[in-house]
Amino acid sequence: MEGIRFIDIYATKGIEYLIVIAFLAAFVLFCRYMYRPGERRAAGIAPENVTRFRVPEGLFYHQGHGWLRPEPGSVGVVGMDDFARKLIGKVDAVELPAVGSRLAQGEMGWSLVVDSERIPMLSPAAGEVVEVNDEVLRSPDLLDRDPYGRGWLLKVKSPRVASNTRNLLSGKLAKAWMESALDKLHPLHGESLGPVLQDGGLPVEGGIARALGGDEWVELAKTHLLTDGE
């Protein structure tokens, strides 16, 4: 009919589809650009499949970065966690309490010696010390290589070992807490946290406290191990 115009709706829809496809393609390219591995590492962001700290299941974690593993017979195995290991760096010696000593949860448990500096740590459990790890006394590098296995520190015995776990963290809550602990690790002199992280967001080998604290790294370490008053 004269004066009436017909619109090809299928052609119009085709144009709309092309616009949507082009938008999605641009969005994908944008995401790839923003989240390239190199740029994430430079920003101090760990890839999603990499965690900055090991937090094994079956252990209970104290906020002073010691761990407890209850065992049969009212005995608990105690050690230091991966955060403490990476915070301090290489340990030269370990000072453990004598067998027969009594420990209180949240109070002085043992000390690490690094470059002649003594750094105390808190015990995650209360009880009598019934055994110490002589192997770690002879080879402190076990703390770096295997802090949750051969690098255990001591065993305590107490009927309250199981109840001690009520004041500790475990599972997903422990993992979230340990990851957030690094974010709360404020440098003493305003340095950025990013440059002290290696590929994958893992703390530097020499110890993150030294990298951020400079000459005052011991003070920084003690603050985050909750022993700055010791």
Secondary structure, 3 states (H helix, E strand, C coil): CCCCCCCCHHHHHHHHHHHHHHHHHHHHHHHHHHCCHHHHHHCCCCCCCCCCCCCCCCCEECCCCEEEEEECCCEEEEEECHHHHHHHCCCCEEECCCCCCEECCCCEEEEEEECCEEEEEECCCCEEEEEECHHHHHCCCHHHHCCCCCCCCEEEECCCHHHHHHHCECHHHHHHHHHHHHHCCCCCCCCCCHHHECHHHCECCCCHHHHHHHHHHHHHHHHHCCCCCC
